[in-house]
């Protein structure tokens, strides 16, 4: 689900960039937005895969087990 949301967001940004590519200012805004998105996703993955405290991971595993049952 998260991958699909990220892909949809990037498609929307790409479509917006394709429609407004004539203006340099808009292209710069799009590039800054894409860098921000990739930075956020990278930090999100880094935190939840490697740096999150064990108790937080246990809470998410409990929620996942609850929904699987």
Secondary structure, DSSP 8 states (H G I E B T S, - for coil): -HHHHHHHHHHHHHHHHHHTTT-HHHHHHHHHHHHHHHHHHHHHHHIIIIIS-HHHHHHHHHHHHHHH-
